[in-house]
Amino acid sequence: MARERDNELMVLEPINFNELNVSIEALGDNRALSDKEKEIGVNLLKEWEENVIRKLENKGYEMSRFKQFFANREDYRMDDAAREKLAKFAGTERLFQTYKDMEKAVSEFDLTGPQRPSLDPNRTIAENDLNFGEYEAELTKFNVEKSKVEYKKKQAYQKWFLATRKTPAVKKLLAGVDDYITKLDKYKTECRDKAHLARVNVSISDEKIRAAIREIIDFTKRIR
């Protein structure tokens, strides 16, 4: 995540590209720049635009994955560190710890399973078959008990998950995520517009030409 505070799970601060207006206008005072300097400036501004767009797209992907988790999508699971942080954010640490305890119980139960016997050349076929039959009977009983422990683990997870999703903090965060996602395309468009204006101001010295290009860009911005 881009930046975190102790009381936040995800930063959703709005982006105001108009804060760059003064800097962009200052780029218009470029009469002393050589052609090479203008070229360097244009390239740097292109890199800036690409970096900002990439960050916005990464933010969008991060938020979409967050929404997928709360939609209970089977194709996305948070890692333990992220879920633990989410539990702290939502105030559901106790329920999450219950789930973690059940997860540990399943792992420990796995260690108690019967070991598959090897074929003993010193025994008869009937004796080996009997030994293997006893193993299969033990394995069946083990799997029945394991399914009970795994079911309890699943129940503990669902209890934590549903309680977390219902908390006011998470509901508010999800609403903010939805709002931010709807604004991402707008942010990317504003970024490109500002980058275009900045490159015009760097590369073109004639004020009338710059004004004409700005007018063309402004016309595009008015299209909804």
N, C-alpha and C positions, 0 to 999 in steps of 0.2 A: 504494500500500500504506500501511497505517496508520502503521507505524513500522518502521524498518529498522536493523540493526546490520551491521557489516562482515562478520561471519561468517554472516549469515542472508540468505535470499532472501525469506522470508515469515514474519511474526510469527504464531505460533499459541499464544499464551499463553492459558490457561484464564481464564474470567471468573467471579468470585465475587461475586454480588450480595448475599451476606450481609454483605459489608463495609459495606453501606448501612444495616444494621439500627439502629445507634446514631443515625444522622442521622434516620432515619424516626421513631424513637421520640421524638426531640427535637421533631419537628414536632407531637407531641401536646400539648405545653405551649403551647397557642395561645389561651388565654383572653383575652389582651390584644389579639388581632387583631380588627380591624373586619371587617364583612361584605365590604367592598371589598377589603381585604387578603387575606381568605380566597379571594375570587374570583381575584385576581391569582396567588396561590400555586397554586391548582388549575390555572389555565391554564399556568403555567410548568412544572408537573409533567407536564402533558399534552404539552407541547412536548418536554420531556426524554424522555418515553417514545417519542414519535415519532422523535426523533433517534437514540436508541439502536437502535430497531428498524430504522431505515433503514440505519444503519451495519452492523448484523448482516447485513442482506439484501445489502448491497454486498459484504461480506466473503464471503458465501456464493457470490455471483455470480463474484467474483474467483477463488475456489478451484475452482469448477466449470469455469471457463475454463482454469485451470491443468491440471486433470485432462484436459480435452478435448485439450489440446496433446499430452500424453503418451499419449493414446489414438490419436494420429496422425490426428485428425479433419481432414478436408479443409476444413471450414468454419471452422477457427480456426488462425491463425498468429500467433506472437509477432512483435512488431516487433524491429528489429535491436538496439535498446538492451536490451530484455528478454532476448533470446537471448544477447547478449554477457555480461550479468550472470549468466545461468544457466550459461554455460560456465565463468565464473570460479568460481561456487559449486561446480560439479561437478568442477572441475579438468580440463576438456576444452578449454582455450583453444587448444591447438595444432591440434586437429582442427577447431575452429570457424574458426580463421584459414585453414586449408586450404580450407574451404568458401567463406569470404569472398574468397579469392584466385581461386577458380573463378568466383564470381559476377562479379568484376571482369573476368575473362577473357571471359565471355559478353558483357558490356556492350561491351567493346572490340572483340570480333569482330563485333558488330552494325554497327559503324561501317565495316566493310570490305565490306559488301554492295554488289552492283552497283546502279547507279542506273537506274531505269526510263527508257528513252529517250522523248523527245517526238517527236511527228509532225513531220517536216521537210517543209515545203511545197516546198522546192527539190529534193527527191528524188522519184524515181518511187515508185509503190506497191510495186513489187517490191523496191526498195532499202530502203524503210521496213520492209517485211515481213522482209527479211533482217536488218536491224538489230535488230528486235524479237525475231527468232528467236535471234540471238546472245545477247541479254539473257536470254531465258528459259533458255537452256542454262547460262549463267553462274549464274543464280539457282538452278537445280536443284543444281548442284555446291556452291554456297554453302550451301544448306539442308541438304545432306548433311553437310557439315563442321560446320555450326552444331549439328545434332542430336547430333554426337559430343561437342562441347564442353558442350552442355547436359546430356548424359547423365553426363559426368564431374562436373559441378556437382551433379547429383542424387545421384550416388553419394557425393560428399563430404559432402553434407548428411545422408544416411541414416547414414553411418558415424559422424558426430558425434552425431546424434540417438540412435541405438541405444546408443552408448557412454555418453552422458549419462544415459539412462534406467536403465542398469545400475549406475551408481555407488551405493555405499552411502549417500552423502549424499542423493541424490535419492530413493532407495527409502524412506529414513527420512522424508523430507519428505512424500512421497505418502501414507505411512501416517498421518502426523500430519494431513494434509489430510482424509483419509477420516474420521478420528476427530472432527475439528473440525466437519465438515459434519453428522455424525450428532448433534452436540450443539447445533447452531444453533437448532433448534425449542425445545429445552429452555431455552436462553438467552433466547429471545424470550418464552417463557412466564414465566420468572422475572422478566424485566424488567417485564412487564405486572402481575404479582402485586405487585412492590415499588411500582410506580407507583400501583396501586389503594390499597395500604395508606397510602402517603404522602398521597394525596389525601383519604383518610378522616381521617387525623390532622390535616390542615390544616382541613378544612371542618366537621368535627363535634367539638364541644367535650365532649359528654357521653361519659365514659369507658365507661359500660355499653353505649352504642350502638356505640362504636368496637370494644369487645371482641366484641360480637355479630357485627359485620360481619367482623372478623378471623377469627372462627370459621367463618363462611360461606366466606370466601376460602380458609382452610386446608383445608376440606372439599374444595373444588375441586382444590386442589393434590395431594390424596391420590389422585385418580382417575388411573389409569395407562392 
